[in-house]
Amino acid sequence: MNSYDEDDAFEAGEKLSLAARAMAARPTPYLDELNPAQRAAVEALDGPVLMLAGAGTGKTKALTTRIAHLLTTGKARPNEILSVTFTNKAAREMKERVARLLGQTVEGMPWLGTFHSICVKLLRRHAELVGLKSNFTILDTDDQIRLLKQLIVAANIDEKRWPARALAGVIDNWKNRAWTPQNVPAGEASAFNQRGVELYAAYQERLRTLNAVDFGDLLLHMVTIFQKHDDLLAQYQSWFRYILVDEYQDTNVAQYLWLRLLAGGHKNVCCVGDDDQSIYGWRGAEVGNILRFEKDFPGATVVRLEQNYRSTAHILAAASGVIDANKGRLGKTLWTAAEGGEKVRLIGHWDGEEEARWIGEEVEAMQSGTRGLDPFSLDDMAILVRASHQMRAFEDRFLTIGLPYRVIGGPRFYERLEIRDAMAYFRISVSPEDDLAFERIVNTPKRGLGDKAQQKIQAMARANGVSLVEGARLLLAAKGLTGKGAAELGKLLDGIGRWHGATLDDTASHVELAEVILDESGYTTFWQNDKTPEAPGRLENLKELVKALEQFENLQGFLEHVALIMDNETEEAGAKVSIMTLHAAKGLEFPAVFLPGWEDGLFPSQRSMDETGLKGVEEERRLAYVGITRAEKLCTISFAANRRVYGQWQSALPSRFIDELPEAHVDILTPPGLYGGGYGAAGMANNIEQKAASANVYNSPGWKRLQERSQSRPTSQPKESRGIVIDAEAVSSFTAGNRVFHQKFGYGTVMGIEGDKLDIEFEKAGAKKVVARFVVAAERADDVPF
């Protein structure tokens, strides 16, 4: 239970007014430490200011100096400054920096913090205006899920098909957009089995009864209060004389509305951000908030911070070349006063495993200083991947060669929930006596075998001195379990027996067996039916796990390999290579950065392109910009010609972002003759993508075979194929009104065209958006080898 026992922040601020005024007579030596653009941003104190701060341009320095300047000049007292950050760490750093600039600890700044920490203070003051008491409880995620599950069950909805976690995601999205149950648009009403709005309303009513809120409510309630109570809003507008916002490009609609309301009077608001680093659209961030700042605040001062203090000129030029292709941006060009530095390095590989081997060797060479460069510490190097499943190849390689590494922002690959579950299924199939594996999977996914049923199985196994699998068989034979749980347990035991028999068959494919185990157990279907944002990534990780099996002769050998490498891994102190996703890397920097997997479909992500089209491509391009600008001295971009998915080779094309790299700032590393390629062909090419491609795998016989095979079956490529690319500017071979045929949806008519996406009205399946390569003209349907 949270309580509110702190002093009235505004009254505390009044006590400091004399000290604040005394500061006004102090000199301002800190201004001399700023470059001209930073100083302009600091000294423009009145009216709306947009500080457009590129990566590595010292925006935190400018922001904290601005706070110090407000205090020093007497423009504001500590309690009159509202300064909003996205993390507690950023808020602490800001306070410490202001104190250093002023040469003393700054007391009485209660309104410097995160959106949530500030809103909880405000909401405790005015809780009764939204039907709460001031001592309301803030639910954590587990409590929220448990409450939603109760509501789903009470509404007679199948919780397996419509899980509580998925409903939590829907409601969180609505709260991010500042929608209460009463104003959710009609177009959104179909969410969650047509019952989303009804359950949202029931959830909010239940929260009020419990005198509780979730994190989304902290902002939503305050926006509602300010919108309905003009007098209260006016009071806070006068109290918060100056407003500063960090990372403005990451704000969602609710945060945006809250800030607009508070700044609506004096308009003394300074927003700091970089539209080119807006990469969180998937969690509600709206890049449009920063793009329309000048429209929201007419006459705003826009200051561009473009001098970079982090990276070399080549790295900055490469990043600028990529981001320039985005149309929806305010525009700026990063530059550095530093001279020299290495060009961005680009290399192609035959497949992902080769890519991991090469990067491992390169890391070791750079550590020892044998690349003609000064030695790099392992702590100075980072591998930034687009998707977490890419980490598996690097972790396996580094563990095998004994290269220390750390995974930032998540568990190591073999420690992930879905991987541990899948490994337990493999273990029980190889060894039905593995009781620990059986305990993990017996009710995963749910089979109606709760604690009581599992206790009965354990008791029967102990009484007869047998394994849990045998104990379960004896329990069923004795009718010790009945109903759905007994039927599901019987299916599981039959499966274990069948899978174990297959592991003893030397002629059977263990890779195919792994797929069968995950399918027949219902585990793959479990994640396919899961509606949470994490589910697609978990499915990708399961595919990557199956792919890892290809390097071993059988399941037993693979299980031994994983057990040994995980046992050898220790959390010793010392330097380690960092592995993380590009999203987790935002705000970090490293002397040397590796960016693997730059292939269309992987990066930019196929899912992002499918779901949001050109908007998704632009956010992916911003992610590429973020990745490149994490590097201080050395940036290496790589791609693979092929990826194996479920044992099948899938061809991959270099990312469109590679072709946007400025050629003068890139070195192609692939040596002549590698994989049948050569620089002779590369020299004839017109662009960097062609040069990198023709320098290696794309002239090889294997590549040509893959191309021929994919062309022979144009409609049967799976959605995951990395060769499928959404091009918003492509010219379609179809026109509106054409009749077409799709393998799954049947016959239909093209109603509209967007690049290589078609809007098709199918005779049986209704309206669908389909990539053009998945359909053929109706008159040719009988000739297609499905």
C-alpha positions in Angstrom: 0.0 0.0 0.0 1.4 3.4 -1.0 1.1 6.3 1.4 1.6 10.1 0.9 3.4 11.6 3.8 5.8 14.1 2.2 5.7 17.8 2.8 3.7 20.0 0.5 6.2 20.4 -2.4 5.0 23.9 -3.3 5.2 25.1 0.3 8.7 23.7 0.6 9.6 25.6 -2.5 8.4 28.9 -1.1 10.9 28.5 1.8 13.7 28.3 -0.8 12.7 31.5 -2.6 15.3 33.7 -0.9 18.1 31.2 -1.7 16.9 31.1 -5.3 17.0 34.8 -5.6 20.5 34.9 -4.1 21.5 32.6 -7.0 20.5 35.3 -9.5 23.6 37.4 -8.7 26.0 34.5 -9.3 28.2 34.3 -12.4 27.5 31.8 -15.2 30.8 30.2 -16.1 29.0 27.0 -17.2 27.9 28.8 -20.4 31.5 29.0 -21.6 31.6 25.2 -21.7 28.9 25.1 -24.4 29.2 25.2 -28.1 27.1 27.9 -29.9 24.1 25.7 -30.6 24.0 24.4 -27.0 24.3 27.9 -25.6 21.5 29.2 -27.8 19.3 26.4 -26.5 20.2 27.2 -22.9 19.7 31.0 -23.1 16.3 30.8 -24.9 14.5 30.6 -21.6 11.1 32.1 -22.4 8.5 30.6 -24.8 8.4 27.2 -26.6 11.8 25.8 -27.5 12.5 22.5 -29.4 16.0 21.3 -28.8 16.6 18.9 -31.8 19.5 16.9 -30.4 21.2 14.4 -32.6 23.0 11.3 -31.2 26.1 12.1 -29.2 25.6 15.9 -29.4 25.5 16.6 -25.6 21.8 17.1 -25.2 21.9 16.0 -21.5 24.6 18.7 -20.9 22.4 21.3 -22.6 19.3 20.3 -20.7 20.9 20.3 -17.3 22.7 23.6 -18.0 19.3 25.1 -18.9 17.9 24.1 -15.5 21.0 25.6 -13.7 20.6 28.8 -15.8 16.9 29.1 -14.8 17.9 28.9 -11.2 21.0 31.1 -11.4 19.2 33.9 -13.3 16.3 33.8 -10.8 13.9 33.0 -13.6 12.4 30.2 -11.5 12.6 28.7 -8.1 13.4 25.0 -7.7 9.7 24.1 -7.1 8.6 26.0 -10.2 10.5 23.8 -12.6 8.8 20.7 -14.0 11.4 18.5 -15.6 10.3 15.2 -17.0 12.5 12.2 -17.9 11.7 8.6 -19.0 13.8 6.8 -16.4 14.7 7.2 -12.8 18.4 6.9 -13.7 18.1 9.9 -16.1 16.4 11.9 -13.3 19.1 11.1 -10.8 21.8 12.0 -13.3 20.1 15.3 -14.1 20.0 16.3 -10.4 23.6 15.4 -9.9 24.7 17.4 -13.0 22.7 20.5 -11.9 24.4 20.3 -8.5 27.8 20.1 -10.0 27.1 23.1 -12.3 25.9 25.2 -9.3 28.6 24.0 -7.0 26.0 22.9 -4.3 23.3 20.4 -3.7 20.0 21.5 -5.2 17.2 20.9 -2.7 13.5 21.5 -3.2 13.2 20.2 -6.8 10.2 17.8 -6.2 9.0 17.9 -9.8 12.1 16.5 -11.5 11.4 12.8 -12.3 9.6 10.4 -14.6 6.1 10.8 -16.0 4.8 8.2 -13.6 6.6 9.4 -10.5 5.3 13.0 -11.0 1.8 11.9 -11.9 1.5 9.6 -8.8 2.3 12.7 -6.6 -0.4 14.7 -8.4 -2.9 11.9 -8.3 -2.6 11.4 -4.6 -3.5 15.1 -4.1 -6.6 14.8 -6.3 -7.6 11.1 -6.2 -11.2 11.8 -5.1 -11.8 13.5 -8.5 -11.6 10.1 -10.2 -13.3 8.1 -7.4 -10.2 7.0 -5.5 -8.8 7.6 -2.0 -5.3 9.2 -1.7 -3.8 6.0 -0.3 -4.6 4.0 -3.5 -2.5 1.0 -4.4 -0.5 0.7 -7.6 -0.9 -2.8 -9.1 2.1 -4.6 -10.5 1.8 -6.6 -13.7 1.1 -9.9 -12.0 -1.8 -8.4 -10.0 -3.1 -6.8 -13.1 -3.1 -10.1 -15.0 -4.7 -11.9 -12.2 -7.5 -9.4 -12.0 -8.1 -9.4 -15.7 -8.2 -13.2 -15.7 -11.0 -13.2 -13.1 -13.0 -10.8 -15.3 -12.4 -13.0 -18.4 -13.6 -16.1 -16.7 -16.7 -14.2 -15.2 -17.6 -13.2 -18.8 -17.5 -16.8 -20.0 -14.7 -16.2 -22.4 -12.2 -19.0 -23.2 -9.1 -17.8 -21.3 -6.8 -20.1 -23.3 -7.9 -18.6 -26.6 -8.1 -15.1 -25.2 -5.5 -14.8 -22.5 -5.5 -12.1 -19.8 -2.0 -11.0 -20.8 -3.3 -10.1 -24.3 -6.2 -8.1 -22.8 -3.7 -6.3 -20.6 -1.8 -5.3 -23.8 -5.0 -4.0 -25.5 -6.0 -1.9 -22.4 -2.5 -0.6 -22.0 -2.5 0.5 -25.6 -5.8 2.3 -25.1 -4.6 4.1 -22.0 -1.4 5.1 -23.9 -3.8 6.9 -26.3 -5.7 8.5 -23.4 -8.9 6.6 -24.2 -11.2 5.9 -21.3 -13.8 3.1 -21.8 -16.3 5.7 -22.8 -14.3 7.2 -25.7 -12.6 4.1 -27.3 -13.3 4.7 -31.0 -15.8 2.4 -32.7 -13.1 1.1 -35.0 -11.3 -0.4 -32.0 -14.4 -2.0 -30.5 -13.7 -5.3 -32.2 -10.6 -5.9 -30.1 -10.4 -9.0 -27.9 -13.3 -11.0 -29.3 -15.6 -8.0 -29.6 -15.6 -7.7 -25.8 -12.6 -5.5 -25.2 -14.4 -2.3 -24.3 -16.9 -4.1 -22.1 -14.0 -5.8 -20.2 -12.0 -2.5 -20.0 -15.0 -0.8 -18.3 -15.4 -3.7 -15.9 -11.7 -3.6 -15.2 -11.7 0.1 -14.4 -14.8 -0.3 -12.1 -13.1 -3.1 -10.3 -9.9 -1.0 -9.8 -12.0 1.7 -8.3 -13.7 -0.7 -5.9 -10.2 -2.0 -4.9 -8.9 1.6 -4.5 -6.2 0.7 -7.0 -4.6 1.9 -10.3 -2.3 0.4 -12.8 0.6 2.3 -14.3 -1.4 3.5 -17.3 -4.0 5.0 -15.0 -1.4 7.4 -13.4 -1.3 9.5 -16.6 -4.8 8.7 -17.8 -6.4 9.9 -14.6 -4.4 13.1 -14.5 -5.3 13.9 -18.1 -8.9 13.3 -17.3 -8.7 15.5 -14.2 -7.0 18.4 -16.0 -9.5 18.2 -18.9 -12.6 18.3 -16.6 -11.3 20.8 -14.0 -10.1 24.0 -15.6 -9.6 25.8 -12.3 -7.2 23.1 -11.1 -5.3 23.0 -14.4 -4.9 26.8 -14.2 -3.5 26.5 -10.8 -0.8 24.0 -11.9 -0.1 26.0 -15.0 0.8 29.0 -12.8 2.8 26.9 -10.4 4.9 25.1 -13.1 6.4 28.2 -14.7 9.0 26.3 -16.8 8.6 22.8 -18.2 11.4 20.7 -19.6 10.9 17.3 -21.3 13.6 14.8 -22.2 13.3 12.2 -25.0 10.2 14.0 -26.4 10.2 11.7 -29.5 9.3 8.7 -27.2 6.2 10.3 -25.7 2.8 8.6 -26.3 -0.5 10.3 -26.8 -1.4 10.4 -23.0 2.0 11.9 -22.1 1.7 14.4 -25.0 -1.8 15.6 -23.9 -0.7 15.9 -20.3 2.2 18.1 -21.3 0.1 20.2 -23.7 -2.4 20.9 -21.0 0.2 22.0 -18.5 2.1 24.2 -21.0 -1.1 25.7 -22.4 -0.9 28.9 -20.4 2.6 30.4 -20.4 4.0 28.0 -23.1 7.4 28.1 -21.4 8.1 24.5 -22.5 11.4 23.1 -23.7 11.2 19.7 -25.4 14.5 17.9 -26.1 14.5 15.0 -28.5 15.6 13.5 -31.8 12.9 12.4 -34.4 15.6 10.2 -36.0 15.8 8.1 -32.8 12.1 7.5 -32.4 12.1 3.6 -32.3 9.4 2.7 -29.8 6.2 2.9 -32.0 5.4 -0.6 -31.0 4.9 0.5 -27.4 2.8 3.6 -28.1 5.4 6.3 -28.9 4.3 8.8 -31.5 7.0 10.3 -33.6 4.4 12.8 -34.8 4.5 14.5 -31.3 7.9 16.0 -32.1 7.3 16.5 -35.8 4.3 18.8 -35.1 5.9 20.7 -32.2 6.1 24.0 -34.2 2.4 23.6 -35.2 1.4 23.0 -31.6 3.5 25.9 -30.4 3.5 28.6 -33.1 6.6 30.8 -33.0 8.7 28.1 -31.3 12.5 28.5 -31.3 14.1 25.4 -32.9 17.7 24.8 -32.1 19.6 21.9 -33.8 22.4 20.3 -31.9 24.5 18.7 -34.7 28.1 18.7 -33.4 28.8 15.1 -32.4 31.3 14.3 -29.7 31.1 10.5 -30.0 31.8 9.1 -33.4 34.2 9.5 -36.3 33.2 11.5 -39.5 32.9 8.2 -41.5 30.4 6.7 -39.0 28.3 10.0 -38.9 28.3 10.2 -42.7 27.1 6.5 -42.9 24.3 7.2 -40.4 23.3 10.4 -42.2 23.2 8.6 -45.5 20.8 6.0 -44.2 18.4 8.4 -42.3 18.2 10.8 -45.2 16.0 8.3 -47.0 13.2 8.9 -44.4 10.7 11.4 -45.6 9.0 12.2 -42.3 11.7 14.0 -40.4 12.7 17.5 -39.3 16.2 17.1 -40.7 19.7 17.7 -39.4 23.2 16.6 -40.3 25.6 15.4 -37.7 29.3 16.5 -37.9 32.4 16.2 -35.8 35.5 18.4 -35.4 37.6 15.2 -34.9 39.6 14.0 -37.8 40.6 10.6 -39.1 39.0 7.3 -38.2 38.1 4.1 -39.9 35.4 3.8 -42.6 32.3 1.7 -41.8 33.1 -1.9 -42.7 30.7 -4.0 -44.7 31.0 -7.8 -45.2 28.7 -10.5 -46.6 28.7 -14.1 -45.4 27.3 -17.4 -46.8 25.1 -18.0 -43.7 24.4 -16.9 -40.2 26.8 -19.4 -38.6 29.6 -18.2 -40.8 28.7 -14.6 -39.7 29.0 -15.6 -36.0 32.4 -17.4 -36.6 33.8 -14.4 -38.4 32.7 -11.9 -35.7 34.1 -14.2 -33.0 37.5 -14.2 -34.8 37.4 -10.5 -35.4 36.6 -9.8 -31.7 39.7 -11.9 -30.7 41.9 -10.2 -33.3 40.8 -6.7 -32.2 41.4 -7.6 -28.6 45.0 -8.6 -29.4 45.5 -5.6 -31.7 46.3 -7.6 -34.8 44.0 -5.7 -37.2 46.4 -2.7 -37.5 44.4 -0.9 -34.8 45.0 -0.3 -31.2 43.8 -3.2 -29.0 40.2 -3.0 -27.9 39.0 -4.3 -24.5 36.1 -6.8 -24.7 34.2 -4.2 -22.7 34.6 -1.8 -25.6 32.9 -4.1 -28.1 29.1 -4.7 -28.6 27.0 -6.8 -31.0 23.7 -5.2 -31.7 21.0 -7.5 -33.2 17.6 -6.7 -34.6 15.9 -9.7 -33.0 16.7 -11.7 -29.9 16.8 -15.0 -31.8 19.9 -13.8 -33.6 21.8 -14.0 -30.3 21.8 -17.9 -30.3 24.5 -18.2 -33.0 26.8 -15.7 -31.2 26.3 -17.2 -27.7 27.0 -20.7 -29.0 30.1 -19.6 -30.8 31.5 -17.5 -27.9 30.8 -20.3 -25.4 32.5 -22.8 -27.6 35.7 -20.7 -28.0 35.6 -19.4 -24.5 35.0 -15.7 -25.3 33.4 -14.0 -22.3 30.2 -12.2 -23.1 27.1 -10.6 -21.4 23.6 -10.3 -22.6 22.1 -6.9 -21.8 18.4 -6.3 -21.5 17.3 -10.0 -21.3 18.3 -13.6 -20.4 20.8 -15.5 -22.4 19.3 -17.6 -25.2 19.3 -21.0 -23.5 17.9 -19.4 -20.3 14.8 -18.0 -22.0 11.4 -19.4 -20.8 10.4 -20.9 -24.1 13.8 -22.5 -24.7 13.9 -24.1 -21.3 10.4 -25.5 -21.9 11.4 -26.9 -25.3 14.6 -28.3 -24.0 12.6 -30.1 -21.2 10.5 -31.7 -23.9 13.6 -32.9 -25.7 15.1 -34.2 -22.5 12.0 -36.2 -21.6 11.9 -37.6 -25.1 15.6 -38.8 -24.9 15.2 -39.9 -21.3 11.7 -40.6 -19.9 13.3 -41.0 -16.4 14.1 -37.3 -16.3 11.7 -36.3 -13.5 12.7 -32.6 -13.5 11.9 -32.3 -17.2 8.6 -34.0 -16.7 7.7 -31.7 -13.8 8.4 -28.7 -16.1 6.2 -29.8 -19.1 3.4 -31.9 -17.5 1.1 -28.8 -17.4 2.9 -26.6 -19.9 0.8 -25.8 -21.9 -2.1 -26.1 -19.5 -3.6 -29.6 -19.5 -5.8 -29.4 -16.5 -3.1 -31.0 -14.3 -2.8 -28.7 -11.4 -1.0 -29.1 -8.1 -3.3 -31.8 -6.7 -3.0 -34.0 -9.9 0.8 -33.6 -9.9 1.0 -34.6 -6.2 -1.0 -37.7 -7.0 1.5 -38.6 -9.8 4.4 -38.0 -7.4 2.9 -40.1 -4.7 2.2 -43.0 -7.1 5.8 -42.8 -8.4 7.3 -42.8 -4.9 5.1 -45.7 -3.7 6.3 -47.9 -6.6 9.9 -46.6 -6.8 9.5 -45.6 -10.5 9.9 -42.4 -12.5 7.2 -39.8 -12.7 6.3 -40.9 -16.3 5.8 -44.5 -15.1 4.0 -43.2 -12.0 1.6 -41.2 -14.2 0.9 -44.4 -16.3 0.2 -46.4 -13.1 -2.1 -43.6 -11.8 -4.1 -43.6 -15.0 -4.3 -47.4 -15.0 -5.7 -47.3 -11.4 -8.3 -44.6 -12.4 -6.6 -42.2 -9.9 -7.3 -39.3 -12.3 -10.5 -38.7 -14.3 -12.0 -36.1 -16.6 -10.1 -33.8 -18.9 -6.9 -34.0 -16.9 -6.7 -37.7 -17.3 -7.4 -37.6 -21.1 -4.7 -34.9 -21.6 -2.2 -36.8 -19.5 -2.8 -39.9 -21.5 -2.1 -38.0 -24.7 1.1 -36.6 -23.3 2.3 -40.1 -22.1 1.5 -41.5 -25.6 3.5 -38.7 -27.1 6.5 -39.3 -24.8 6.5 -43.0 -25.7 6.4 -42.2 -29.4 9.0 -39.5 -29.3 11.4 -41.7 -27.2 11.0 -44.5 -29.8 11.9 -42.1 -32.5 15.1 -41.0 -30.7 16.3 -44.7 -30.8 15.8 -44.8 -34.6 19.1 -44.0 -36.2 17.5 -43.4 -39.6 15.1 -40.7 -38.3 15.8 -37.0 -38.6 16.3 -35.5 -35.2 15.6 -32.0 -36.6 12.2 -33.2 -37.9 11.6 -35.0 -34.6 12.2 -31.8 -32.7 9.5 -30.1 -34.8 7.1 -33.0 -34.2 7.6 -32.9 -30.5 6.9 -29.1 -30.3 3.9 -29.5 -32.6 2.3 -32.7 -31.1 2.8 -31.5 -27.5 0.8 -28.3 -28.3 3.7 -26.1 -27.3 4.0 -24.4 -30.7 0.3 -23.9 -30.9 0.3 -22.4 -27.4 2.6 -19.6 -28.5 0.8 -19.2 -31.8 -2.5 -18.6 -30.0 -0.9 -16.2 -27.5 -1.9 -12.6 -28.3 0.9 -10.9 -26.3 3.5 -8.8 -28.0 6.2 -11.2 -26.9 4.7 -14.3 -28.6 6.1 -13.7 -32.1 9.6 -13.3 -30.7 9.2 -16.5 -28.7 8.2 -18.4 -31.8 11.3 -17.0 -33.6 13.5 -18.3 -30.8 11.9 -21.8 -31.0 12.7 -21.8 -34.8 16.3 -20.8 -33.9 16.5 -23.6 -31.4 15.5 -26.2 -34.0 18.0 -24.6 -36.4 20.8 -25.2 -33.8 20.1 -28.9 -33.9 21.3 -29.2 -37.5 24.9 -29.1 -36.3 24.5 -32.3 -34.2 24.0 -35.9 -35.0 21.1 -36.4 -32.6 19.1 -34.9 -29.8 21.3 -36.5 -27.2 24.4 -34.8 -28.6 22.7 -31.5 -28.6 21.5 -31.7 -25.1 25.0 -32.7 -23.9 26.4 -29.7 -25.8 24.0 -27.2 -24.1 24.6 -28.7 -20.7 28.3 -28.5 -21.0 28.5 -24.9 -22.3 26.0 -23.6 -19.8 28.0 -25.4 -17.0 31.2 -23.7 -18.2 29.6 -20.3 -18.2 30.4 -18.4 -15.0 29.6 -14.9 -13.8 33.3 -14.0 -13.3 34.4 -10.5 -13.1 36.4 -9.2 -16.1 35.9 -7.8 -19.5 33.1 -9.2 -21.7 31.6 -8.5 -25.1 28.1 -7.1 -24.9 25.3 -8.6 -26.9 21.9 -6.9 -27.0 19.1 -5.8 -29.3 19.2 -2.5 -31.1 16.3 -1.3 -29.0 18.2 -2.1 -25.8 21.3 -0.2 -27.1 19.6 3.2 -27.3 21.4 5.7 -25.1 24.6 3.5 -24.9 27.9 3.9 -26.8 30.8 1.6 -27.5 34.2 2.1 -29.2 33.5 -0.8 -31.6 30.1 -2.0 -32.7 29.0 -5.0 -34.9 25.7 -4.9 -36.6 24.9 -8.4 -38.0 21.9 -9.6 -39.9 21.3 -6.6 -42.3 18.9 -8.5 -44.6 15.5 -7.5 -45.9 12.9 -9.4 -43.8 15.2 -9.5 -40.8 16.2 -5.9 -40.8 14.0 -4.1 -41.8 11.7 -6.6 -40.0 9.2 -8.3 -42.2 6.5 -8.1 -39.5 7.0 -4.4 -39.1 6.8 -3.8 -42.9 3.7 -6.1 -43.1 1.8 -4.4 -40.3 2.6 -0.7 -40.8 3.9 -0.5 -44.4 6.0 2.6 -45.1 5.6 3.9 -41.6 7.2 0.7 -40.3 10.1 0.9 -42.8 10.8 4.4 -41.6 10.9 3.3 -37.9 13.2 0.4 -38.9 15.5 2.9 -40.7 15.6 5.0 -37.5 16.6 1.9 -35.7 19.5 1.4 -38.2 20.5 5.1 -37.5 20.5 4.4 -33.8 22.7 1.3 -34.3 25.3 3.0 -36.4 25.5 6.0 -34.0 26.3 3.7 -31.0 29.8 3.3 -32.5 32.6 5.6 -31.5 35.6 4.4 -33.5 34.7 1.3 -35.5 31.4 0.1 -37.0 31.0 -3.2 -38.8 27.8 -4.1 -40.7 27.3 -7.7 -42.0 24.7 -9.7 -43.8 24.2 -13.4 -44.8 23.0 -14.8 -48.1 21.1 -17.6 -46.5 19.3 -18.5 -43.3 18.2 -22.0 -42.4 14.6 -22.1 -41.0 13.3 -25.5 -39.9 16.0 -27.3 -41.9 15.2 -25.4 -45.1 17.5 -22.9 -46.8 15.9 -19.5 -47.3 17.7 -17.0 -49.5 18.1 -13.5 -48.1 18.7 -10.2 -49.9 20.9 -7.5 -48.4 19.0 -4.9 -46.4 17.7 -1.9 -48.4 19.6 0.1 -45.8 22.9 -1.2 -47.1 22.2 0.4 -50.4 21.7 3.7 -48.6 25.1 3.8 -47.1 27.3 6.4 -48.8 30.0 4.5 -50.8 32.8 7.0 -49.9 32.5 6.1 -46.3 32.4 2.3 -46.5 35.1 -0.4 -46.9 34.0 -3.7 -48.3 35.9 -6.4 -46.5 35.1 -9.6 -48.3 38.4 -10.9 -49.8 38.6 -11.7 -53.6 37.6 -15.1 -54.5 35.6 -15.9 -51.3 32.6 -18.1 -52.1 33.4 -17.8 -55.8 33.1 -14.0 -55.9 35.7 -11.4 -56.8 36.5 -7.8 -56.9 36.5 -7.7 -60.7 32.8 -8.1 -60.8 32.4 -5.7 -57.9 34.2 -3.0 -59.7 31.6 -3.1 -62.5 28.7 -2.6 -60.1 26.8 0.7 -59.7 26.1 0.7 -56.0 27.4 -0.5 -52.7 24.8 -3.2 -52.3 25.8 -4.8 -55.6 29.5 -4.4 -54.8 29.1 -6.2 -51.4 26.9 -8.9 -53.0 29.0 -9.6 -56.0 32.1 -9.7 -53.8 31.0 -12.9 -52.2 28.0 -15.3 -52.1 25.7 -13.9 -54.8 27.8 -15.3 -57.7 28.1 -18.7 -56.2 26.4 -21.8 -57.6 24.5 -22.3 -54.4 23.0 -18.8 -54.6 21.9 -19.5 -58.2 20.3 -22.8 -57.2 18.4 -21.1 -54.5 17.2 -18.4 -56.8 16.0 -21.0 -59.4 14.2 -23.0 -56.7 12.4 -20.0 -55.2 11.3 -18.8 -58.7 9.9 -22.3 -59.5 7.4 -22.1 -56.6 6.4 -18.4 -56.4 3.3 -18.9 -54.3 4.4 -21.4 -51.8 7.2 -19.6 -49.9 6.4 -19.3 -46.2 5.7 -15.9 -44.7 9.0 -16.0 -42.9 11.0 -16.1 -46.1 13.7 -13.4 -46.0 13.4 -12.9 -49.7 9.9 -11.4 -49.4 10.2 -7.6 -49.3 7.5 -5.0 -49.0 8.4 -2.1 -51.3 6.0 0.8 -50.9 7.2 2.3 -54.2 7.2 -0.9 -56.3 5.1 -1.0 -59.5 2.7 -3.9 -59.3 2.1 -6.3 -62.2 -1.6 -6.3 -61.3 -4.2 -3.5 -61.8 -7.5 -2.9 -60.0 -10.2 -5.2 -61.3 -7.9 -8.1 -62.1 -9.1 -11.5 -60.9 -6.5 -13.5 -59.0 -6.0 -16.7 -57.2 -4.5 -17.4 -53.8 -3.5 -20.8 -52.5 -5.3 -20.3 -49.2 -8.0 -17.7 -49.8 -9.1 -18.9 -53.3 -10.4 -16.6 -56.1 -10.8 -12.8 -55.6 -10.7 -9.4 -57.3 -8.0 -6.7 -56.8 -9.7 -3.7 -55.3 -6.6 -1.5 -54.6 -2.8 -1.4 -54.9 -0.1 -0.1 -52.5 3.4 -0.8 -53.8 3.6 -4.6 -53.9 0.7 -5.0 -51.5 -2.8 -5.7 -52.9 -6.2 -5.1 -51.4 -8.2 -8.1 -52.6 -11.9 -9.0 -52.1 -11.9 -12.8 -52.0 -15.1 -14.6 -52.9 -15.0 -16.7 -49.7 -12.5 -15.1 -47.4 -13.6 -11.5 -47.7 -11.3 -8.5 -47.9 -7.5 -9.2 -47.3 -4.2 -7.4 -47.8 -1.8 -9.7 -49.7 1.7 -9.4 -51.0 1.6 -9.6 -54.8 3.9 -12.5 -55.1 1.5 -14.8 -53.2 -1.2 -14.5 -55.9 -1.4 -15.4 -59.6 -3.7 -14.2 -62.3 -6.9 -16.3 -62.2 -6.4 -17.8 -65.7 -3.0 -19.1 -64.7 -4.1 -20.7 -61.4 -4.3 -24.2 -62.8 -0.7 -24.0 -63.9 0.8 -23.2 -60.6 2.6 -26.1 -58.8 1.2 -25.7 -55.3 
